[in-house]
Amino acid sequence: MRFAATSKKLGSVPDNATVNAHVGIGGRPEGGFGLKVKLMVSLPGRGRKIAERDHFICPYSGVIKGNIKVI
């Protein structure tokens, strides 16, 4: 988060910022198995802009693009 914030001068990441991940695996309707990942980000203040930048530069986000719903 700090890299994303400083690379685009989006401000500083608060010390109380958190990211929690919940990962699961299960069957897919078409067969086989799939992953389900829920990331919960808490960034008080200008957090939305920093989180959007994080999502853009994150290697995991790049891999899942078009394959997993991101909200």
Backbone as XML, in Angstrom:
<?xml version="1.0"?>
<chain id="A" units="angstrom">
  <residue number="1" name="MET">
    <atom name="N" x="0.819" y="-1.182" z="0.000"/>
    <atom name="CA" x="0.000" y="0.000" z="0.000"/>
    <atom name="C" x="0.866" y="1.250" z="0.000"/>
  </residue>
  <residue number="2" name="ARG">
    <atom name="N" x="1.933" y="1.217" z="0.770"/>
    <atom name="CA" x="2.783" y="2.415" z="0.838"/>
    <atom name="C" x="3.411" y="2.714" z="-0.517"/>
  </residue>
  <residue number="3" name="PHE">
    <atom name="N" x="3.827" y="1.673" z="-1.236"/>
    <atom name="CA" x="4.389" y="1.891" z="-2.569"/>
    <atom name="C" x="3.365" y="2.536" z="-3.484"/>
  </residue>
  <residue number="4" name="ALA">
    <atom name="N" x="2.150" y="2.000" z="-3.474"/>
    <atom name="CA" x="1.094" y="2.550" z="-4.327"/>
    <atom name="C" x="0.793" y="4.001" z="-3.966"/>
  </residue>
  <residue number="5" name="ALA">
    <atom name="N" x="0.745" y="4.292" z="-2.684"/>
    <atom name="CA" x="0.421" y="5.647" z="-2.228"/>
    <atom name="C" x="1.507" y="6.638" z="-2.629"/>
  </residue>
  <residue number="6" name="THR">
    <atom name="N" x="2.764" y="6.261" z="-2.441"/>
    <atom name="CA" x="3.845" y="7.211" z="-2.748"/>
    <atom name="C" x="4.125" y="7.305" z="-4.235"/>
  </residue>
  <residue number="7" name="SER">
    <atom name="N" x="3.899" y="6.242" z="-4.998"/>
    <atom name="CA" x="4.204" y="6.279" z="-6.427"/>
    <atom name="C" x="3.331" y="7.279" z="-7.181"/>
  </residue>
  <residue number="8" name="LYS">
    <atom name="N" x="2.159" y="7.524" z="-6.709"/>
    <atom name="CA" x="1.245" y="8.483" z="-7.359"/>
    <atom name="C" x="0.917" y="9.661" z="-6.463"/>
  </residue>
  <residue number="9" name="LYS">
    <atom name="N" x="1.708" y="9.844" z="-5.402"/>
    <atom name="CA" x="1.511" y="10.963" z="-4.468"/>
    <atom name="C" x="0.067" y="11.038" z="-3.972"/>
  </residue>
  <residue number="10" name="LEU">
    <atom name="N" x="-0.432" y="9.906" z="-3.495"/>
    <atom name="CA" x="-1.808" y="9.823" z="-3.002"/>
    <atom name="C" x="-1.911" y="10.078" z="-1.507"/>
  </residue>
  <residue number="11" name="GLY">
    <atom name="N" x="-0.805" y="10.428" z="-0.890"/>
    <atom name="CA" x="-0.805" y="10.655" z="0.547"/>
    <atom name="C" x="-0.147" y="9.491" z="1.253"/>
  </residue>
  <residue number="12" name="SER">
    <atom name="N" x="-0.206" y="9.516" z="2.564"/>
    <atom name="CA" x="0.426" y="8.456" z="3.341"/>
    <atom name="C" x="-0.608" y="7.426" z="3.777"/>
  </residue>
  <residue number="13" name="VAL">
    <atom name="N" x="-0.128" y="6.235" z="3.999"/>
    <atom name="CA" x="-0.980" y="5.154" z="4.482"/>
    <atom name="C" x="-1.008" y="5.235" z="5.996"/>
  </residue>
  <residue number="14" name="PRO">
    <atom name="N" x="-2.178" y="5.317" z="6.600"/>
    <atom name="CA" x="-2.248" y="5.408" z="8.059"/>
    <atom name="C" x="-1.702" y="4.151" z="8.733"/>
  </residue>
  <residue number="15" name="ASP">
    <atom name="N" x="-1.159" y="4.330" z="9.924"/>
    <atom name="CA" x="-0.598" y="3.204" z="10.667"/>
    <atom name="C" x="-1.646" y="2.145" z="11.003"/>
  </residue>
  <residue number="16" name="ASN">
    <atom name="N" x="-2.914" y="2.542" z="11.057"/>
    <atom name="CA" x="-3.965" y="1.583" z="11.397"/>
    <atom name="C" x="-4.611" y="0.938" z="10.170"/>
  </residue>
  <residue number="17" name="ALA">
    <atom name="N" x="-3.976" y="1.067" z="9.005"/>
    <atom name="CA" x="-4.481" y="0.415" z="7.791"/>
    <atom name="C" x="-4.329" y="-1.095" z="7.934"/>
  </residue>
  <residue number="18" name="THR">
    <atom name="N" x="-5.318" y="-1.834" z="7.438"/>
    <atom name="CA" x="-5.271" y="-3.292" z="7.520"/>
    <atom name="C" x="-5.774" y="-3.922" z="6.229"/>
  </residue>
  <residue number="19" name="VAL">
    <atom name="N" x="-5.303" y="-5.134" z="5.974"/>
    <atom name="CA" x="-5.802" y="-5.964" z="4.885"/>
    <atom name="C" x="-6.013" y="-7.357" z="5.462"/>
  </residue>
  <residue number="20" name="ASN">
    <atom name="N" x="-7.220" y="-7.871" z="5.325"/>
    <atom name="CA" x="-7.538" y="-9.225" z="5.774"/>
    <atom name="C" x="-7.961" y="-10.039" z="4.559"/>
  </residue>
  <residue number="21" name="ALA">
    <atom name="N" x="-7.444" y="-11.252" z="4.467"/>
    <atom name="CA" x="-7.767" y="-12.131" z="3.345"/>
    <atom name="C" x="-8.479" y="-13.380" z="3.849"/>
  </residue>
  <residue number="22" name="HIS">
    <atom name="N" x="-9.535" y="-13.748" z="3.153"/>
    <atom name="CA" x="-10.263" y="-14.984" z="3.417"/>
    <atom name="C" x="-10.227" y="-15.784" z="2.118"/>
  </residue>
  <residue number="23" name="VAL">
    <atom name="N" x="-9.636" y="-16.965" z="2.166"/>
    <atom name="CA" x="-9.458" y="-17.783" z="0.967"/>
    <atom name="C" x="-10.160" y="-19.115" z="1.154"/>
  </residue>
  <residue number="24" name="GLY">
    <atom name="N" x="-10.885" y="-19.510" z="0.126"/>
    <atom name="CA" x="-11.567" y="-20.796" z="0.163"/>
    <atom name="C" x="-11.416" y="-21.504" z="-1.171"/>
  </residue>
  <residue number="25" name="ILE">
    <atom name="N" x="-11.728" y="-22.777" z="-1.185"/>
    <atom name="CA" x="-11.699" y="-23.580" z="-2.402"/>
    <atom name="C" x="-12.972" y="-24.395" z="-2.445"/>
  </residue>
  <residue number="26" name="GLY">
    <atom name="N" x="-13.480" y="-24.587" z="-3.640"/>
    <atom name="CA" x="-14.707" y="-25.360" z="-3.767"/>
    <atom name="C" x="-14.969" y="-25.712" z="-5.212"/>
  </residue>
  <residue number="27" name="GLY">
    <atom name="N" x="-16.004" y="-26.468" z="-5.426"/>
    <atom name="CA" x="-16.365" y="-26.899" z="-6.766"/>
    <atom name="C" x="-16.925" y="-25.765" z="-7.615"/>
  </residue>
  <residue number="28" name="ARG">
    <atom name="N" x="-16.717" y="-25.873" z="-8.919"/>
    <atom name="CA" x="-17.295" y="-24.924" z="-9.879"/>
    <atom name="C" x="-18.474" y="-25.593" z="-10.575"/>
  </residue>
  <residue number="29" name="PRO">
    <atom name="N" x="-19.483" y="-24.821" z="-10.984"/>
    <atom name="CA" x="-20.651" y="-25.416" z="-11.644"/>
    <atom name="C" x="-20.283" y="-26.237" z="-12.883"/>
  </residue>
  <residue number="30" name="GLU">
    <atom name="N" x="-19.248" y="-25.806" z="-13.604"/>
    <atom name="CA" x="-18.855" y="-26.509" z="-14.829"/>
    <atom name="C" x="-17.893" y="-27.682" z="-14.571"/>
  </residue>
  <residue number="31" name="GLY">
    <atom name="N" x="-17.582" y="-27.907" z="-13.303"/>
    <atom name="CA" x="-16.685" y="-28.998" z="-12.927"/>
    <atom name="C" x="-15.330" y="-28.479" z="-12.486"/>
  </residue>
  <residue number="32" name="GLY">
    <atom name="N" x="-14.618" y="-29.300" z="-11.797"/>
    <atom name="CA" x="-13.307" y="-28.906" z="-11.297"/>
    <atom name="C" x="-13.433" y="-28.075" z="-10.033"/>
  </residue>
  <residue number="33" name="PHE">
    <atom name="N" x="-12.342" y="-27.435" z="-9.692"/>
    <atom name="CA" x="-12.290" y="-26.642" z="-8.473"/>
    <atom name="C" x="-11.902" y="-25.211" z="-8.776"/>
  </residue>
  <residue number="34" name="GLY">
    <atom name="N" x="-12.274" y="-24.324" z="-7.905"/>
    <atom name="CA" x="-11.934" y="-22.914" z="-8.053"/>
    <atom name="C" x="-11.646" y="-22.292" z="-6.698"/>
  </residue>
  <residue number="35" name="LEU">
    <atom name="N" x="-11.007" y="-21.163" z="-6.746"/>
    <atom name="CA" x="-10.690" y="-20.410" z="-5.538"/>
    <atom name="C" x="-11.701" y="-19.288" z="-5.346"/>
  </residue>
  <residue number="36" name="LYS">
    <atom name="N" x="-11.909" y="-18.951" z="-4.106"/>
    <atom name="CA" x="-12.743" y="-17.813" z="-3.748"/>
    <atom name="C" x="-11.922" y="-16.994" z="-2.762"/>
  </residue>
  <residue number="37" name="VAL">
    <atom name="N" x="-11.663" y="-15.747" z="-3.097"/>
    <atom name="CA" x="-10.822" y="-14.898" z="-2.257"/>
    <atom name="C" x="-11.577" y="-13.614" z="-1.942"/>
  </residue>
  <residue number="38" name="LYS">
    <atom name="N" x="-11.603" y="-13.272" z="-0.680"/>
    <atom name="CA" x="-12.223" y="-12.022" z="-0.249"/>
    <atom name="C" x="-11.155" y="-11.224" z="0.484"/>
  </residue>
  <residue number="39" name="LEU">
    <atom name="N" x="-10.818" y="-10.050" z="-0.052"/>
    <atom name="CA" x="-9.871" y="-9.149" z="0.589"/>
    <atom name="C" x="-10.647" y="-7.987" z="1.185"/>
  </residue>
  <residue number="40" name="MET">
    <atom name="N" x="-10.439" y="-7.755" z="2.455"/>
    <atom name="CA" x="-11.097" y="-6.636" z="3.122"/>
    <atom name="C" x="-10.019" y="-5.638" z="3.526"/>
  </residue>
  <residue number="41" name="VAL">
    <atom name="N" x="-10.128" y="-4.436" z="2.958"/>
    <atom name="CA" x="-9.118" y="-3.394" z="3.158"/>
    <atom name="C" x="-9.717" y="-2.273" z="3.992"/>
  </residue>
  <residue number="42" name="SER">
    <atom name="N" x="-8.987" y="-1.844" z="5.003"/>
    <atom name="CA" x="-9.388" y="-0.695" z="5.804"/>
    <atom name="C" x="-8.293" y="0.356" z="5.701"/>
  </residue>
  <residue number="43" name="LEU">
    <atom name="N" x="-8.625" y="1.457" z="5.013"/>
    <atom name="CA" x="-7.695" y="2.574" z="4.833"/>
    <atom name="C" x="-8.424" y="3.871" z="5.133"/>
  </residue>
  <residue number="44" name="PRO">
    <atom name="N" x="-8.435" y="4.293" z="6.375"/>
    <atom name="CA" x="-9.122" y="5.537" z="6.716"/>
    <atom name="C" x="-8.570" y="6.726" z="5.930"/>
  </residue>
  <residue number="45" name="GLY">
    <atom name="N" x="-9.417" y="7.670" z="5.631"/>
    <atom name="CA" x="-8.985" y="8.872" z="4.902"/>
    <atom name="C" x="-9.097" y="8.695" z="3.397"/>
  </residue>
  <residue number="46" name="ARG">
    <atom name="N" x="-7.975" y="8.814" z="2.691"/>
    <atom name="CA" x="-7.963" y="8.731" z="1.229"/>
    <atom name="C" x="-7.839" y="7.291" z="0.754"/>
  </residue>
  <residue number="47" name="GLY">
    <atom name="N" x="-8.317" y="6.380" z="1.523"/>
    <atom name="CA" x="-8.134" y="4.969" z="1.269"/>
    <atom name="C" x="-8.625" y="4.456" z="-0.060"/>
  </residue>
  <residue number="48" name="ARG">
    <atom name="N" x="-9.728" y="4.969" z="-0.561"/>
    <atom name="CA" x="-10.300" y="4.450" z="-1.813"/>
    <atom name="C" x="-9.315" y="4.615" z="-2.969"/>
  </residue>
  <residue number="49" name="LYS">
    <atom name="N" x="-8.700" y="5.771" z="-3.086"/>
    <atom name="CA" x="-7.746" y="6.020" z="-4.175"/>
    <atom name="C" x="-6.526" y="5.117" z="-4.049"/>
  </residue>
  <residue number="50" name="ILE">
    <atom name="N" x="-6.031" y="4.936" z="-2.828"/>
    <atom name="CA" x="-4.867" y="4.077" z="-2.613"/>
    <atom name="C" x="-5.234" y="2.622" z="-2.930"/>
  </residue>
  <residue number="51" name="ALA">
    <atom name="N" x="-6.395" y="2.166" z="-2.488"/>
    <atom name="CA" x="-6.828" y="0.792" z="-2.751"/>
    <atom name="C" x="-6.990" y="0.556" z="-4.247"/>
  </residue>
  <residue number="52" name="GLU">
    <atom name="N" x="-7.528" y="1.524" z="-4.979"/>
    <atom name="CA" x="-7.674" y="1.395" z="-6.429"/>
    <atom name="C" x="-6.305" y="1.288" z="-7.103"/>
  </residue>
  <residue number="53" name="ARG">
    <atom name="N" x="-5.335" y="2.071" z="-6.638"/>
    <atom name="CA" x="-3.979" y="1.996" z="-7.193"/>
    <atom name="C" x="-3.342" y="0.652" z="-6.844"/>
  </residue>
  <residue number="54" name="ASP">
    <atom name="N" x="-3.541" y="0.182" z="-5.614"/>
    <atom name="CA" x="-3.039" y="-1.140" z="-5.209"/>
    <atom name="C" x="-3.570" y="-2.214" z="-6.153"/>
  </residue>
  <residue number="55" name="HIS">
    <atom name="N" x="-4.849" y="-2.166" z="-6.412"/>
    <atom name="CA" x="-5.489" y="-3.160" z="-7.282"/>
    <atom name="C" x="-4.875" y="-3.117" z="-8.687"/>
  </residue>
  <residue number="56" name="PHE">
    <atom name="N" x="-4.564" y="-1.930" z="-9.170"/>
    <atom name="CA" x="-3.996" y="-1.776" z="-10.514"/>
    <atom name="C" x="-2.601" y="-2.386" z="-10.615"/>
  </residue>
  <residue number="57" name="ILE">
    <atom name="N" x="-1.756" y="-2.211" z="-9.585"/>
    <atom name="CA" x="-0.368" y="-2.677" z="-9.668"/>
    <atom name="C" x="-0.131" y="-4.059" z="-9.066"/>
  </residue>
  <residue number="58" name="CYS">
    <atom name="N" x="-1.115" y="-4.618" z="-8.382"/>
    <atom name="CA" x="-0.959" y="-5.898" z="-7.688"/>
    <atom name="C" x="-0.824" y="-7.069" z="-8.672"/>
  </residue>
  <residue number="59" name="PRO">
    <atom name="N" x="0.192" y="-7.923" z="-8.505"/>
    <atom name="CA" x="0.333" y="-9.073" z="-9.413"/>
    <atom name="C" x="-0.838" y="-10.052" z="-9.305"/>
  </residue>
  <residue number="60" name="TYR">
    <atom name="N" x="-1.404" y="-10.230" z="-8.133"/>
    <atom name="CA" x="-2.566" y="-11.111" z="-7.979"/>
    <atom name="C" x="-3.745" y="-10.552" z="-8.776"/>
  </residue>
  <residue number="61" name="SER">
    <atom name="N" x="-3.960" y="-9.260" z="-8.704"/>
    <atom name="CA" x="-5.050" y="-8.635" z="-9.448"/>
    <atom name="C" x="-4.880" y="-8.851" z="-10.948"/>
  </residue>
  <residue number="62" name="GLY">
    <atom name="N" x="-3.632" y="-8.790" z="-11.415"/>
    <atom name="CA" x="-3.372" y="-9.015" z="-12.829"/>
    <atom name="C" x="-3.712" y="-10.427" z="-13.264"/>
  </residue>
  <residue number="63" name="VAL">
    <atom name="N" x="-3.421" y="-11.403" z="-12.419"/>
    <atom name="CA" x="-3.682" y="-12.797" z="-12.738"/>
    <atom name="C" x="-5.170" y="-13.099" z="-12.785"/>
  </residue>
  <residue number="64" name="ILE">
    <atom name="N" x="-5.940" y="-12.503" z="-11.893"/>
    <atom name="CA" x="-7.375" y="-12.819" z="-11.806"/>
    <atom name="C" x="-8.236" y="-11.987" z="-12.746"/>
  </residue>
  <residue number="65" name="LYS">
    <atom name="N" x="-7.645" y="-10.990" z="-13.392"/>
    <atom name="CA" x="-8.426" y="-10.076" z="-14.237"/>
    <atom name="C" x="-9.274" y="-10.855" z="-15.256"/>
  </residue>
  <residue number="66" name="GLY">
    <atom name="N" x="-10.554" y="-10.613" z="-15.211"/>
    <atom name="CA" x="-11.480" y="-11.282" z="-16.126"/>
    <atom name="C" x="-11.922" y="-12.664" z="-15.673"/>
  </residue>
  <residue number="67" name="ASN">
    <atom name="N" x="-11.317" y="-13.188" z="-14.597"/>
    <atom name="CA" x="-11.660" y="-14.518" z="-14.119"/>
    <atom name="C" x="-12.407" y="-14.526" z="-12.802"/>
  </residue>
  <residue number="68" name="ILE">
    <atom name="N" x="-12.222" y="-13.479" z="-12.022"/>
    <atom name="CA" x="-12.830" y="-13.404" z="-10.707"/>
    <atom name="C" x="-13.486" y="-12.044" z="-10.543"/>
  </residue>
  <residue number="69" name="LYS">
    <atom name="N" x="-14.686" y="-12.038" z="-10.002"/>
    <atom name="CA" x="-15.424" y="-10.803" z="-9.779"/>
    <atom name="C" x="-14.751" y="-9.995" z="-8.683"/>
  </residue>
  <residue number="70" name="VAL">
    <atom name="N" x="-14.506" y="-8.726" z="-8.971"/>
    <atom name="CA" x="-13.902" y="-7.811" z="-7.998"/>
    <atom name="C" x="-14.919" y="-6.730" z="-7.684"/>
  </residue>
  <residue number="71" name="ILE">
    <atom name="N" x="-15.183" y="-6.534" z="-6.379"/>
    <atom name="CA" x="-16.145" y="-5.489" z="-5.999"/>
    <atom name="C" x="-15.493" y="-4.496" z="-5.072"/>
  </residue>
</chain>
